[in-house]
Amino acid sequence: MKRLALLLVILMMVGCSTVPVERKFPDVPKELMESCPDLKQTQSTSKLSEVLTVVVENYGQYHECKLKANSWMEWYNTQKKIFNTVK
């Protein structure tokens, strides 16, 4: 009976010992590393309205992509900084 109690105590001590665990911040998923789509090219035309339409669409597409990319980078860097400060 004493041996069983001693064995139980030893097993509890081994089970409660700390094992170093290596922490690693996750890498960025490939879907989030996609680059922005190419901007549209204007066709040869004599109408300024058609050129202006393409330019406006390109500006909108650029600013939308820039906002997404900058927001993602800011979020990721903030999360990584928080992860690294918690030990």
Backbone as JSON, one array per atom type, in Angstrom:
{
  "sequence": "MKRLALLLVILMMVGCSTVPVERKFPDVPKELMESCPDLKQTQSTSKLSEVLTVVVENYGQYHECKLKANSWMEWYNTQKKIFNTVK",
  "N": [[0.82, -1.19, 0.0], [1.98, 1.21, 0.8], [3.87, 1.42, -1.17], [2.29, 1.77, -3.42], [1.13, 4.26, -2.86], [3.44, 5.83, -2.87], [4.25, 5.48, -5.53], [2.09, 6.7, -6.79], [2.44, 9.35, -5.94], [4.89, 9.93, -7.17], [4.19, 9.68, -9.88], [2.39, 11.8, -10.06], [4.1, 13.95, -9.64], [5.78, 13.77, -11.85], [3.95, 14.15, -13.89], [3.18, 16.79, -13.44], [5.41, 18.25, -13.96], [7.15, 20.86, -15.62], [7.35, 21.29, -19.07], [9.37, 22.61, -21.5], [7.89, 24.6, -23.98], [7.99, 25.47, -27.27], [7.14, 28.52, -28.6], [5.6, 29.86, -31.46], [4.89, 32.37, -33.69], [2.18, 32.35, -35.95], [2.61, 31.94, -39.5], [1.9, 34.07, -42.32], [-1.09, 33.46, -44.09], [-1.21, 32.21, -47.47], [-3.24, 33.2, -49.09], [-3.65, 35.75, -48.17], [-1.45, 37.07, -48.97], [-1.6, 37.77, -51.56], [-1.05, 39.77, -54.43], [-2.14, 43.04, -55.54], [-4.65, 43.41, -58.12], [-3.91, 43.97, -61.64], [-3.97, 47.23, -63.09], [-6.41, 48.75, -65.26], [-6.0, 49.24, -68.78], [-6.09, 51.97, -71.05], [-7.91, 52.22, -74.08], [-7.1, 53.04, -77.45], [-8.55, 55.96, -78.26], [-10.66, 58.7, -79.19], [-12.26, 59.87, -77.43], [-12.51, 61.63, -74.54], [-14.03, 61.05, -72.32], [-14.16, 58.26, -72.12], [-11.5, 57.61, -71.52], [-11.28, 58.96, -69.1], [-13.11, 57.51, -67.54], [-11.81, 55.02, -67.27], [-9.53, 55.86, -65.88], [-10.66, 56.81, -63.48], [-11.79, 54.42, -62.48], [-9.41, 52.96, -62.1], [-8.1, 54.52, -60.13], [-9.92, 54.19, -58.0], [-9.77, 51.38, -57.64], [-7.05, 51.13, -56.96], [-6.88, 52.6, -54.53], [-8.64, 51.14, -52.91], [-7.34, 48.64, -52.81], [-4.93, 49.41, -51.62], [-5.83, 50.29, -49.11], [-6.83, 47.87, -48.03], [-4.45, 46.33, -47.96], [-2.76, 47.88, -46.29], [-4.29, 47.92, -43.92], [-4.35, 45.19, -43.29], [-1.58, 44.68, -42.87], [-1.07, 46.36, -40.68], [-2.78, 45.2, -38.72], [-1.68, 42.6, -38.54], [1.0, 43.1, -37.7], [0.5, 44.34, -35.23], [-0.74, 42.22, -33.83], [1.38, 40.41, -33.79], [3.23, 41.8, -32.26], [1.9, 41.92, -29.81], [1.78, 39.17, -29.26], [4.51, 38.58, -28.97], [5.15, 40.04, -26.68], [3.84, 38.79, -24.61], [4.69, 36.4, -22.33]],
  "CA": [[0.0, 0.0, 0.0], [2.88, 2.36, 0.84], [4.51, 1.52, -2.47], [1.29, 2.32, -4.33], [1.04, 5.68, -2.56], [4.69, 6.43, -3.34], [4.17, 5.47, -6.98], [1.11, 7.72, -7.16], [3.08, 10.66, -5.73], [5.91, 10.09, -8.22], [3.49, 9.92, -11.14], [1.83, 13.15, -10.02], [5.2, 14.89, -9.78], [6.23, 13.72, -13.24], [2.89, 14.74, -14.7], [3.09, 18.22, -13.21], [6.65, 18.94, -14.29], [6.99, 21.74, -16.77], [8.1, 20.93, -20.27], [9.44, 23.83, -22.31], [7.14, 24.57, -25.22], [8.44, 26.54, -28.16], [6.03, 29.27, -29.17], [5.93, 30.42, -32.76], [3.78, 33.12, -34.26], [1.84, 31.73, -37.24], [2.96, 32.63, -40.74], [0.78, 34.66, -43.05], [-1.66, 32.56, -45.11], [-0.89, 32.62, -48.84], [-4.37, 33.96, -49.66], [-3.54, 37.14, -47.76], [-0.24, 37.62, -49.55], [-1.82, 38.02, -52.99], [-0.85, 41.16, -54.81], [-3.32, 43.72, -56.11], [-4.82, 43.15, -59.55], [-3.38, 44.98, -62.55], [-4.88, 48.31, -63.45], [-6.91, 48.67, -66.63], [-5.33, 50.08, -69.78], [-7.03, 52.69, -71.91], [-7.87, 51.89, -75.5], [-6.92, 54.22, -78.31], [-9.86, 56.55, -78.52], [-10.65, 60.16, -79.24], [-13.23, 60.34, -76.44], [-11.91, 61.85, -73.24], [-14.9, 60.45, -71.3], [-13.77, 56.86, -71.97], [-10.23, 57.62, -70.81], [-11.56, 59.4, -67.73], [-13.77, 56.39, -66.87], [-10.78, 54.04, -66.91], [-8.69, 56.48, -64.85], [-11.43, 56.83, -62.22], [-11.85, 53.04, -62.0], [-8.08, 52.6, -61.62], [-7.88, 55.19, -58.84], [-10.74, 53.51, -56.99], [-9.2, 50.05, -57.41], [-5.78, 51.31, -56.26], [-7.11, 53.02, -53.14], [-9.25, 50.01, -52.2], [-6.3, 47.65, -52.56], [-3.98, 50.0, -50.67], [-6.48, 50.27, -47.8], [-6.84, 46.47, -47.57], [-3.08, 45.9, -47.67], [-2.27, 48.6, -45.11], [-5.05, 47.45, -42.76], [-3.87, 43.85, -42.98], [-0.23, 44.77, -42.31], [-1.18, 46.95, -39.34], [-3.36, 44.2, -37.82], [-0.73, 41.51, -38.36], [2.12, 43.57, -36.89], [0.0, 44.55, -33.87], [-0.93, 40.91, -33.21], [2.69, 39.82, -33.57], [3.84, 42.53, -31.14], [1.21, 41.44, -28.6], [2.22, 37.77, -29.06], [5.9, 38.57, -28.5], [5.26, 40.62, -25.34], [3.28, 37.84, -23.63], [5.62, 35.27, -22.14]],
  "C": [[0.87, 1.26, 0.0], [3.56, 2.55, -0.52], [3.56, 2.12, -3.5], [1.15, 3.82, -4.12], [2.27, 6.42, -3.06], [4.69, 6.52, -4.87], [3.21, 6.54, -7.49], [1.7, 9.12, -7.02], [4.11, 10.92, -6.82], [5.25, 10.38, -9.55], [2.9, 11.32, -11.19], [2.93, 14.19, -10.21], [5.71, 14.93, -11.22], [5.19, 14.38, -14.15], [2.78, 16.24, -14.57], [4.37, 18.96, -13.56], [6.44, 19.77, -15.56], [7.91, 21.29, -17.9], [8.16, 22.2, -21.12], [8.74, 23.65, -23.65], [7.6, 25.74, -26.07], [7.22, 27.2, -28.79], [6.49, 29.87, -30.5], [4.69, 31.13, -33.3], [3.46, 32.56, -35.64], [2.26, 32.59, -38.43], [1.69, 33.15, -41.4], [0.24, 33.66, -44.06], [-1.4, 33.1, -46.52], [-2.0, 33.45, -49.47], [-4.25, 35.44, -49.33], [-2.3, 37.82, -48.32], [-0.37, 37.88, -51.05], [-1.64, 39.5, -53.29], [-2.14, 41.73, -55.41], [-3.43, 43.41, -57.6], [-4.23, 44.28, -60.39], [-4.44, 46.03, -62.85], [-5.27, 48.17, -64.92], [-6.12, 49.62, -67.54], [-6.39, 50.78, -70.62], [-6.84, 52.24, -73.35], [-7.63, 53.18, -76.29], [-8.3, 54.75, -78.68], [-9.71, 58.07, -78.57], [-11.59, 60.75, -78.2], [-12.54, 60.44, -75.08], [-12.73, 61.19, -72.13], [-14.54, 58.98, -71.06], [-12.45, 56.74, -71.21], [-10.44, 57.96, -69.35], [-12.24, 58.29, -66.93], [-12.75, 55.36, -66.41], [-9.89, 54.59, -65.8], [-9.39, 56.47, -63.5], [-11.52, 55.42, -61.64], [-10.5, 52.59, -61.44], [-7.76, 53.25, -60.28], [-8.67, 54.51, -57.73], [-10.17, 52.15, -56.62], [-7.9, 50.16, -56.62], [-6.01, 51.65, -54.79], [-7.75, 51.91, -52.31], [-8.19, 48.96, -51.85], [-5.3, 48.16, -51.54], [-4.55, 49.96, -49.26], [-6.49, 48.86, -47.22], [-5.44, 46.03, -47.13], [-2.56, 46.58, -46.4], [-2.99, 48.16, -43.83], [-4.56, 46.07, -42.33], [-2.5, 43.9, -42.31], [-0.25, 45.34, -40.9], [-1.73, 45.93, -38.34], [-2.35, 43.11, -37.51], [0.43, 41.94, -37.46], [1.71, 43.83, -35.45], [-0.16, 43.22, -33.15], [0.41, 40.26, -32.9], [3.39, 40.49, -32.39], [3.21, 42.07, -29.83], [1.68, 40.02, -28.26], [3.63, 37.74, -28.46], [6.07, 39.17, -27.1], [4.73, 39.69, -24.26], [4.22, 36.65, -23.52], [4.99, 34.22, -21.27]]
}
